[in-house]
């Protein structure tokens, strides 16, 4: 508003009051529009941050689960290992051998 008043002083003529009011209204609308854009941007950033946090938490849980599965697969006492140690020639070509070779649950 002050800038508008200074601008009027610099002019050799004064602006009509309706032009001044209209100019002030346009400036106010632009301020409101800028504030709305800032608010929208902040809300979008907050939403993206929350989505990222959820995504990272899911990835961490998946990693922990995968590590547990890997740890169980590496155990020496899986059923397939016991069966093939006790009876090395019993399940050579059988599909059952593949089922028994999976880790215990």
C-alpha positions in Angstrom: 0.0 0.0 0.0 2.8 2.4 0.9 4.5 1.7 -2.5 1.3 2.6 -4.2 1.1 5.9 -2.3 4.8 6.7 -3.2 4.1 5.8 -6.8 1.2 8.3 -6.8 3.4 11.1 -5.5 5.9 10.5 -8.3 3.2 11.0 -10.9 2.4 14.4 -12.3 -1.2 13.6 -11.8 -3.1 11.6 -9.2 -5.0 8.4 -9.9 -8.7 8.4 -9.5 -9.8 6.7 -6.3 -11.5 3.8 -8.1 -8.2 2.9 -9.7 -6.4 3.1 -6.4 -8.9 0.8 -4.8 -8.8 -1.6 -7.7 -5.0 -1.7 -7.6 -5.1 -2.4 -3.8 -7.7 -5.2 -4.4 -5.5 -6.7 -7.1 -2.4 -6.6 -4.8 -4.5 -8.2 -1.9 -5.8 -10.9 -4.3 -2.2 -11.7 -5.3 -1.1 -11.9 -1.7 -3.9 -14.3 -0.9 -3.2 -16.4 -4.0 0.5 -16.6 -3.0 -0.4 -17.6 0.5 -2.7 -20.3 -0.8 0.0 -21.6 -3.1 2.5 -21.7 -0.2 -0.1 -23.6 1.9 -0.8 -26.0 -0.9 2.9 -26.6 -1.4 3.5 -27.2 2.3 0.6 -29.6 2.5 2.0 -31.5 -0.6 5.5 -31.6 0.9 4.1 -32.9 4.2 2.1 -35.6 2.4 5.2 -36.7 0.4 7.2 -36.8 3.6 4.6 -39.0 5.4 4.4 -41.3 2.3 8.2 -41.5 2.3 8.3 -42.4 6.0 5.7 -45.1 5.5 7.6 -46.5 2.5 10.9 -46.5 4.4 9.2 -48.3 7.4 7.7 -50.9 5.0 11.1 -51.5 3.4 12.7 -51.8 6.8 10.1 -54.4 7.8 10.6 -56.3 4.5 14.4 -56.3 5.1 14.0 -57.7 8.6 11.6 -60.4 7.3 14.0 -61.3 4.5 16.9 -61.5 6.9 14.9 -63.8 9.2 14.0 -66.0 6.2 17.6 -66.1 5.0 18.7 -67.0 8.5 16.3 -69.9 8.7 17.4 -71.1 5.2 20.9 -71.2 6.4 20.2 -73.4 9.4 21.8 -76.8 9.2 18.8 -78.7 10.4 16.3 -78.1 7.7 14.3 -81.3 6.9 15.9 -81.7 3.5 19.3 -81.6 5.0 18.5 -84.2 7.6 16.8 -86.5 5.1 19.6 -86.3 2.6 22.2 -86.9 5.3 20.4 -89.9 6.7 19.4 -91.4 3.4 21.6 -89.9 0.7 20.3 -92.1 -2.2 16.6 -92.1 -1.2 15.3 -88.9 -2.9 17.6 -88.3 -5.8 15.1 -87.9 -8.6 11.9 -87.3 -6.6 9.8 -84.2 -6.4 9.3 -85.0 -2.8 13.0 -84.3 -2.2 12.5 -80.7 -3.4 9.5 -80.2 -1.0 11.5 -81.6 1.9 14.5 -79.5 1.1 12.7 -76.3 1.9 13.4 -74.7 5.3 11.4 -75.6 8.3 8.8 -73.1 9.4 
